[in-house]
């Protein structure tokens, strides 16, 4: 059996508590630098494990549960 490695871009919504937006962004970047992620299990029961990193700028879609101008109405998806 062969093993394949793919470089895949994934989208995630992450909630974080911080004193400021700048602190929240810095904390996300610090902790999502090759972070180990468990995404459940493959059909055979083996865990889906991978490393993830945040890169570049990312959109702020809520502050204290209130949508910002980057959020779509009634949605967790970001306007790109």
C-alpha positions as CSV (number, residue, x, y, z in Angstrom):
1,X,0.0,0.0,0.0
2,X,1.3,3.5,-0.9
3,X,1.2,6.6,1.4
4,X,0.4,10.0,-0.1
5,X,1.1,13.4,1.4
6,X,-1.2,16.3,0.2
7,X,-0.8,20.0,1.0
8,X,-4.5,21.1,1.5
9,X,-5.8,24.5,2.4
10,X,-8.6,24.3,5.0
11,X,-10.9,27.0,6.4
12,X,-11.7,27.2,10.1
13,X,-13.6,29.5,12.5
14,X,-11.8,29.9,15.8
15,X,-13.1,31.7,18.9
16,X,-10.6,33.1,21.3
17,X,-10.8,35.4,24.4
18,X,-8.2,38.1,24.5
19,X,-7.9,41.7,25.7
20,X,-7.6,43.0,22.1
21,X,-7.9,42.0,18.5
22,X,-4.1,42.3,18.1
23,X,-3.6,40.0,21.1
24,X,-6.1,37.5,19.7
25,X,-4.4,37.4,16.3
26,X,-1.0,37.0,17.8
27,X,-2.1,34.2,20.0
28,X,-3.7,32.4,17.1
29,X,-0.6,32.7,15.0
30,X,1.6,31.5,17.9
31,X,-0.4,28.5,18.6
32,X,-1.3,27.5,15.1
33,X,2.3,27.2,13.9
34,X,2.4,23.5,13.0
35,X,-0.3,22.7,15.6
36,X,-1.3,19.0,15.9
37,X,-4.9,18.5,14.8
38,X,-7.2,15.4,15.2
39,X,-10.0,15.5,12.7
40,X,-11.8,12.4,13.7
41,X,-11.3,9.0,12.1
42,X,-10.8,7.4,8.7
43,X,-13.4,4.7,7.7
44,X,-11.0,2.0,9.1
45,X,-10.9,3.7,12.5
46,X,-7.4,5.2,12.3
47,X,-7.3,8.8,13.5
48,X,-7.1,11.6,11.0
49,X,-4.1,13.5,12.3
50,X,-2.3,16.5,10.6
51,X,-0.4,19.6,11.3
52,X,-1.9,23.0,10.7
53,X,-0.5,26.5,10.5
54,X,-2.3,29.9,10.2
55,X,-0.7,32.2,7.5
56,X,-1.3,35.7,6.4
57,X,-4.2,37.9,7.3
58,X,-7.5,36.4,8.5
59,X,-11.0,38.1,8.7
60,X,-12.6,39.0,12.0
61,X,-16.2,37.9,11.7
62,X,-17.5,38.5,15.3
63,X,-16.7,40.4,18.5
64,X,-18.6,39.3,21.6
65,X,-21.1,37.4,19.4
66,X,-21.9,40.4,17.3
67,X,-21.1,40.1,13.5
68,X,-18.6,42.5,12.0
69,X,-18.6,43.9,8.5
70,X,-16.7,40.8,7.2
71,X,-19.5,38.3,8.2
72,X,-22.4,37.2,6.0
73,X,-25.9,37.6,7.6
74,X,-26.9,34.5,9.5
75,X,-23.7,32.7,8.6
76,X,-20.4,31.6,10.0
77,X,-18.7,32.0,6.6
78,X,-16.3,34.8,5.9
79,X,-16.6,37.1,2.9
80,X,-13.3,36.7,0.9
